[in-house]
Amino acid sequence: MKTNSISHKDVIDRFVSYGESNFETTSVNNHSDNRSKEQLGVLRLIYAYRFSGHLRAKIDPLNRPRHHATPSFEISEFGLNDDDLDKTFGMGSYQDPNCKTLRELLASLEKTYSGSLGSEYMQIPNIEERKWIQHRIETMSLEP
């Protein structure tokens, strides 16, 4: 039986050197980090409207007080501010082709999920059905 002349320590040292030489540390600049946080805030805002926007729907013609807490969709709660309203963001899976800026997105989300026709579908367990409904709701102009 032929034995290898490489020691176990040599093998360990070689793996350690691979790890040291193949990975480079980079830092992210502050602007990029802030932009990532803003983008994440936009995606969280979209999810919040999809999940609970229907609770703010204007479906009571008498406009009586609500018996449940109405969620707030203040952009500050999502790490955004008024300076971000005219910025463009990735909309994730939100499917309204007319949305380019945060301002347009907010108007679209409000109309789609909290207008006079509310939409509640996030509790549907079948993902394909949920995506189908989501696509229909977000690509059509829902008006009574």
N, C-alpha and C positions, 0 to 999 in steps of 0.2 A: 504494500500500500504506500503510495506516494504522499508525502505530507507537504503542506505549503510552508514556505519559509517566512511568511508574513505573520507578525505577532498580532495578538488581539489588540494591544495598545496602539499599534500602527493603524489598524482599521478604525478604531475609535477616533484617533487624531485626524484621520482623513475625513470622516463624517463631520467632525467639528469644523474643520477648515472649509468644507463645502458650505456649511451653514453660514460661516462668517463671510465668505467671499461672494456668495450669490445673492445676498439680501442687502439692499441699500436703504437706508432710512431717509425719508423725505419729509419735509414739513409742509403743511398746508397753510397758505397765507390766510390772513384774517378775512379778506373779501370773499374768498372761495368758501370758507367755513360759514360765513353769514349767509351767502347765497344758498348753500345746502340746507341751512336751517329754515330759510324762507321757503324753499321748495318743499321741504317736509311739512311745513305749516300749511301750504296750499293743499297738499294731498290729504292731510288730516281734516282740513275744512271740507273738502269734497266728501270724505267718508262721513263726517258728522252730519252733513245735510242728507246724505243717502240713508243714514241710520235713523235720524230723528227729526228731519226737516218737516215731516208730516204733522208733528205735534204743534207746529206754528201755522199750519195751513189755515187760510181764511175761508172756512167753510160754514161759519155761522152768520147768516144774513143779519141777525140782530146784534152781532158783535158783543155778546154777553161776556162777562169775565170767565176765564178758564178755571177749571177746578184742579188743574194739575200745573206743575211747574213747567214753564215754557223754556226750552233751551235757548241759550244766547249764542249767537254766531258772530260775536264781535271779533273782528280780525286780530285784535290785540291778544285774545286768548289763544291764538294760533301762532304767535310770534311774528305777526305782521303789523304794519302800520299804514297810515295814509300815504306815505311816500312810496309804498309798494303798489298802489292801486293801478298805476299806468305801466307797470312792468309786465313783461311777458314771462310766463312760467310754463313748465311742462304740465299738462293736465292729467297725466296718468291715464287711467282708463275712462275718464270723463269724455263723452262722445259728441258734445255740441261743437260742430265745426266753426261756429261763429265766435267762439271764445278765443281771444288772443291775449287779453290783459286780465289782471285780477279783477278789475272793475267789471268787465264783461262777464267774467266767470261768476261773480257774486250775483249779478242780475239774473243770469241764467239759472243758477242754483235756486235762488229765491222763487223764481217763476215756476221752475220744474217741480220743486219739492215742497214749497211753502205757499204756493199761490192759492187760487180758488179751487184748484184740483190738487189735493195732496196725494203723494205716492208713498206707499209703505210696502216694501217687498223684501227687505234684508233678512227677514225671519224665514224665508223659503229655504229649506234645507238643500234642495237640488241646485247645484251650482250652475248647470246649463240653463235651467229655467230662470234662475235669478239673473244671469247675464242677458238672457233673451229679453226679459222685461226691462232691465236696465237700459239696454240698447234702444228699445222702443220709446221709453220715456225720455231719454236724453237726446234723441235725434229728431223727435217731433215737437212741434210747438203745441203744448197742451193748453187749450183754452176752452172754457165752457161754451 
